[in-house]
Amino acid sequence: MSMKLWIIGAVAILSGLTAVGAEAVEAPKKDLFEIRTWSRKDCSLTPWLVADKLGYFSEEGLKIVYTGETQPALQIPSILRGNNDVGNGHPNTLAVANSVGAKLVAVMQSIVEPAPSYDPKFRHMWWFVNPTKYPNVKRFSDLKKIPGKLKFSTINTNICADFLANLLADNYGITRDKIEWVNMPDIQAVQALKLGLIDVGGVHPPFYKGMQDARQFKIADSTETGIGVSAGLNFYWFTAAYTKKYPTEVAGFVRAIKRAQRWSNSHPDQAAKWVEEAIGVPVTGNHYYAEDATIVEKEIEPWLRYLEENKTIAKGKVTISSLVTHQFESYGNADGKTDRHKKAEK
């Protein structure tokens, strides 16, 4: 064998291929770093699913491992116990957890409320009544005409459903003590409202279509709260210890999920189709997502103020700056496309 041929063969081997025989053998791929999270059976799955399907996670050397469905009340404990690494949710859930020592930090925004001019099917929540039971209720303010307490659906306490519905009640002159909360998943709220087991069903996409198909009547949506982008505000969070131990991997997660969120906003029909196939429920709309990684702390204020006013947490017990980290914003904004919520703000 000549020296020239030997060098060519050696280079081929070093590049992960064998020069001998008819077939090329790929070198073993680098193992992907696993990040664990609970399984999602609603439209909050969208950016996770898109990032997986389009290879955004794997391009960052990451693999998302879904550990199974976890009840809302057990999601944060699952992170603190180390069964999961990352979760997402609203600022009030995060604040309550940290008020009792959870030490979670939000690394990037997920959902935001779109501008009023944007298609209403992307608004964070809609509220419905059964028109057979309440034929004279045409808007949220009409609820004050109904005597006694009203049963409202919510997935859990201290989430968007009770926060936003109470803001609507305030806006329309309805006392908060008129509302009785009944915990159930959105998919159950559709049937419960139809059967008259609850009075008001507050749901997220993709269950707007289910409510409409069941001929329930929409009386309000989250934009009517008047708090703008904050009405849909949602974050991804890890423990502070995790971000310190794995900063490179968290940065990769932020880059990947940001790309997925932007793609989901630009391709809502395809994103909805993929989610529908994954969760087995008709999906005609998804949430609207932040298109960059910038965290604006003032957008958290309405959520924290609500908790303090209701004495869920003591005033000053939690600060906004303690709930978030700006450490990973530059990674998520590295492509220079940092127009904040270009369709979500006026």
C-alpha positions as a printed Julia matrix, in Angstrom:
346×3 Matrix{Float64}:
   0.0    0.0    0.0
   1.34   3.44  -0.93
   1.71   6.15   1.71
  -1.01   8.16  -0.08
  -3.54   5.34   0.17
  -2.65   4.7    3.82
  -3.31   8.36   4.71
  -6.66   8.31   2.9
  -7.68   5.2    4.83
  -6.58   6.64   8.15
  -8.51   9.86   7.57
 -11.64   7.85   6.74
 -11.34   5.86   9.95
 -10.79   8.96  12.04
 -13.89  10.56  10.54
 -15.99   7.65  11.73
 -16.08   5.56   8.55
 -14.25   2.41   7.56
 -12.52   2.36   4.15
 -12.78  -1.41   3.89
 -15.8   -3.15   2.34
 -18.86  -1.89   0.51
 -20.7   -0.33   3.51
 -19.72   2.7    5.55
 -20.09   2.38   9.32
 -21.03   5.53  11.23
 -19.13   6.4   14.37
 -21.18   6.17  17.58
 -23.16   9.34  18.2
 -22.57  11.34  21.32
 -25.09  10.5   24.04
 -27.79  13.08  24.5
 -28.18  14.77  27.87
 -31.54  13.79  29.36
 -33.88  16.36  30.88
 -36.94  14.91  32.58
 -40.42  16.4   32.7
 -43.98  15.16  33.17
 -46.14  14.13  30.22
 -48.68  16.62  28.91
 -52.11  15.78  27.53
 -53.26  19.26  26.55
 -52.13  22.12  24.34
 -49.29  23.04  26.71
 -47.53  20.17  24.95
 -47.11  22.26  21.79
 -43.57  23.72  22.07
 -42.19  20.52  23.61
 -43.62  18.43  20.79
 -42.5   20.85  18.08
 -38.96  21.0   19.48
 -38.83  17.2   19.46
 -40.28  16.76  15.98
 -38.07  19.39  14.39
 -34.93  18.17  16.15
 -34.31  21.38  18.11
 -33.57  19.52  21.35
 -31.28  16.98  19.75
 -29.37  19.75  17.95
 -28.56  21.11  21.4
 -27.42  17.68  22.6
 -30.59  17.21  24.65
 -33.27  14.57  24.99
 -36.53  15.26  26.8
 -37.65  12.25  28.82
 -41.36  12.21  29.66
 -41.99  10.58  33.02
 -45.76  10.17  32.81
 -48.73  12.3   33.74
 -48.42  14.07  37.08
 -51.3   15.71  38.91
 -50.92  19.52  39.1
 -50.49  19.53  42.87
 -47.63  17.02  42.58
 -45.71  18.64  39.72
 -43.5   20.98  41.73
 -42.87  18.34  44.43
 -41.72  16.01  41.64
 -39.06  18.57  40.68
 -37.98  19.13  44.27
 -37.65  15.36  44.78
 -35.59  15.04  41.6
 -38.1   12.91  39.72
 -38.39  15.68  37.13
 -35.97  18.43  36.15
 -38.07  21.07  34.45
 -41.67  22.2   34.55
 -43.74  25.13  33.44
 -46.6   27.11  34.88
 -47.88  30.51  35.91
 -46.12  33.02  38.19
 -48.54  32.5   41.08
 -47.78  28.77  41.23
 -44.08  29.56  41.25
 -44.44  32.26  43.9
 -46.45  30.06  46.27
 -43.89  27.26  45.93
 -40.96  29.56  46.6
 -42.72  31.17  49.56
 -42.35  27.83  51.36
 -38.75  27.28  50.29
 -38.9   25.61  46.87
 -36.05  27.69  45.34
 -37.23  27.38  41.75
 -36.2   29.88  39.08
 -37.93  30.78  35.83
 -35.52  30.75  32.89
 -37.81  31.8   30.03
 -41.38  32.74  29.22
 -43.67  30.2   27.64
 -47.25  31.41  27.01
 -48.26  35.06  26.77
 -51.58  36.72  25.98
 -51.76  37.92  22.36
 -52.91  41.39  21.36
 -56.68  42.03  21.2
 -56.39  42.27  17.41
 -54.97  38.75  17.17
 -57.27  35.75  16.61
 -59.23  35.16  19.86
 -58.68  31.4   19.63
 -55.11  32.04  20.86
 -56.22  33.85  24.02
 -55.23  32.03  27.17
 -58.72  31.19  28.52
 -62.42  31.35  27.57
 -65.4   31.1   29.95
 -68.7   29.45  29.04
 -72.19  28.94  30.47
 -74.89  26.45  29.55
 -77.44  28.47  27.54
 -80.22  26.06  28.45
 -79.64  26.64  32.16
 -78.86  30.36  31.84
 -80.5   31.68  28.66
 -80.22  35.31  29.82
 -76.49  35.23  30.51
 -74.81  36.73  27.46
 -71.68  38.15  29.08
 -69.72  37.74  32.29
 -71.38  40.75  33.92
 -74.78  39.03  33.63
 -73.67  36.5   36.27
 -74.44  38.98  39.03
 -78.13  38.6   38.2
 -78.03  34.96  39.32
 -78.75  34.51  43.05
 -76.43  32.57  45.32
 -73.02  31.09  44.66
 -71.83  29.98  41.23
 -69.7   26.91  40.67
 -66.65  27.64  38.48
 -64.33  24.98  37.13
 -60.59  25.21  37.73
 -57.83  22.68  37.23
 -56.28  23.52  40.6
 -55.99  26.39  43.08
 -53.54  29.26  42.63
 -53.4   28.95  38.86
 -54.61  31.07  35.96
 -58.25  29.95  36.22
 -58.96  31.41  39.65
 -56.66  34.41  39.18
 -58.17  35.49  35.86
 -61.78  34.7   36.76
 -61.47  36.76  39.94
 -60.08  39.67  37.92
 -63.07  39.4   35.58
 -65.38  39.38  38.6
 -63.68  42.53  39.9
 -64.03  44.22  36.5
 -67.74  43.46  36.29
 -68.74  44.22  39.87
 -69.18  40.64  41.06
 -67.95  39.85  44.56
 -65.35  37.11  44.69
 -67.21  35.24  47.42
 -69.94  34.51  44.89
 -67.57  32.04  43.21
 -67.26  28.45  44.42
 -64.31  26.61  42.88
 -64.65  23.03  41.65
 -61.41  21.27  40.68
 -61.41  19.27  37.44
 -59.42  18.98  34.2
 -60.63  21.11  31.3
 -61.81  18.08  29.39
 -64.15  17.2   32.28
 -65.38  20.79  32.51
 -66.91  20.48  29.05
 -69.11  17.58  30.13
 -69.78  18.98  33.6
 -71.08  22.24  32.15
 -73.26  20.44  29.64
 -74.78  18.35  32.44
 -75.33  21.37  34.69
 -72.91  20.17  37.37
 -71.1   23.52  37.25
 -72.35  26.99  36.34
 -69.31  28.42  34.57
 -66.65  26.47  32.7
 -63.28  28.16  32.24
 -61.09  26.29  29.75
 -57.94  26.6   27.67
 -57.36  25.68  24.05
 -57.88  23.02  22.68
 -61.14  22.76  24.64
 -62.77  25.86  23.15
 -63.88  23.72  20.24
 -65.28  21.08  22.59
 -67.35  23.7   24.38
 -68.66  25.09  21.11
 -69.45  21.63  19.78
 -71.41  21.0   23.01
 -73.32  24.24  22.25
 -72.14  26.06  25.34
 -72.09  29.86  25.22
 -68.94  31.95  25.55
 -69.31  34.87  27.98
 -65.7   36.12  28.4
 -62.04  35.52  27.66
 -58.73  36.36  29.29
 -58.11  39.56  27.31
 -61.06  41.12  29.17
 -59.04  41.04  32.4
 -57.26  44.14  31.15
 -53.75  43.08  32.17
 -52.44  42.56  28.64
 -49.58  40.15  28.03
 -49.65  39.13  31.69
 -53.03  37.39  31.3
 -51.37  34.36  29.76
 -47.97  34.6   31.41
 -46.28  31.24  31.87
 -42.67  30.24  32.55
 -40.3   27.28  32.31
 -38.51  26.65  35.59
 -35.77  24.53  37.12
 -34.39  24.5   40.63
 -31.7   27.11  41.17
 -29.29  24.27  42.0
 -29.97  22.6   38.64
 -29.22  25.77  36.66
 -25.92  26.14  38.51
 -24.94  22.51  37.97
 -25.98  22.32  34.3
 -25.83  25.85  32.85
 -24.81  24.67  29.37
 -27.74  22.27  29.16
 -30.23  24.85  30.44
 -28.93  27.33  27.85
 -29.48  24.68  25.18
 -32.99  24.07  26.45
 -33.78  27.79  26.22
 -32.48  28.0   22.66
 -34.44  24.94  21.56
 -37.75  25.83  23.19
 -37.53  29.44  21.95
 -37.18  28.18  18.37
 -40.13  25.84  18.89
 -42.32  28.62  20.25
 -41.56  30.9   17.32
 -42.26  28.06  14.88
 -45.54  27.25  16.65
 -46.72  30.85  16.31
 -45.82  30.89  12.62
 -47.31  27.46  11.85
 -50.37  27.22  14.12
 -52.31  24.8   11.93
 -49.49  22.27  11.69
 -48.68  22.64  15.38
 -52.35  22.04  16.24
 -52.44  18.96  14.01
 -49.41  17.44  15.73
 -50.85  18.12  19.18
 -54.19  16.64  18.15
 -52.46  13.46  16.99
 -50.48  13.28  20.23
 -53.29  13.86  22.75
 -56.23  12.39  20.86
 -58.46  15.45  21.3
 -59.58  17.78  18.47
 -57.31  20.83  18.47
 -58.3   23.91  16.5
 -56.09  26.4   18.33
 -53.11  26.66  20.61
 -51.73  29.23  22.98
 -49.62  32.14  21.78
 -45.95  31.91  22.84
 -43.2   34.38  23.64
 -40.87  34.64  20.65
 -37.72  35.57  22.53
 -36.1   34.7   25.84
 -36.39  38.08  27.56
 -38.11  38.1   30.95
 -39.87  41.37  31.81
 -40.33  41.39  35.57
 -43.13  43.98  35.63
 -45.36  41.52  33.77
 -45.29  39.31  36.89
 -46.58  42.06  39.18
 -50.35  41.43  38.77
 -49.91  37.77  39.72
 -47.85  38.49  42.81
 -50.09  41.36  43.91
 -53.13  39.07  43.68
 -51.49  36.51  46.01
 -50.64  39.2   48.53
 -54.1   40.78  48.42
 -55.69  37.37  49.05
 -53.18  36.7   51.84
 -52.05  33.53  50.08
 -48.53  34.74  50.77
 -47.43  37.5   53.13
 -46.62  40.82  51.51
 -42.89  41.0   50.79
 -42.41  37.28  51.43
 -41.47  36.76  47.78
 -39.87  39.26  45.42
 -40.2   39.14  41.65
 -36.43  39.13  41.2
 -36.17  35.98  43.34
 -38.52  34.11  40.99
 -36.52  34.55  37.79
 -33.03  34.46  36.38
 -31.88  36.55  33.43
 -28.8   34.35  33.03
 -30.04  32.57  29.91
 -31.66  35.41  27.99
 -28.61  36.06  25.83
 -28.58  32.43  24.69
 -32.21  32.5   23.67
 -31.76  35.85  21.92
 -28.48  35.01  20.22
 -30.06  35.08  16.75
 -30.83  38.77  17.22
 -34.57  38.35  16.73
 -35.75  39.93  19.96
 -38.95  41.72  18.97
 -40.95  41.1   22.11
 -44.33  39.51  21.55
 -44.66  41.18  18.17
 -48.24  39.98  17.9
 -48.89  39.94  21.62
 -48.56  43.63  22.37
 -50.25  46.64  20.89
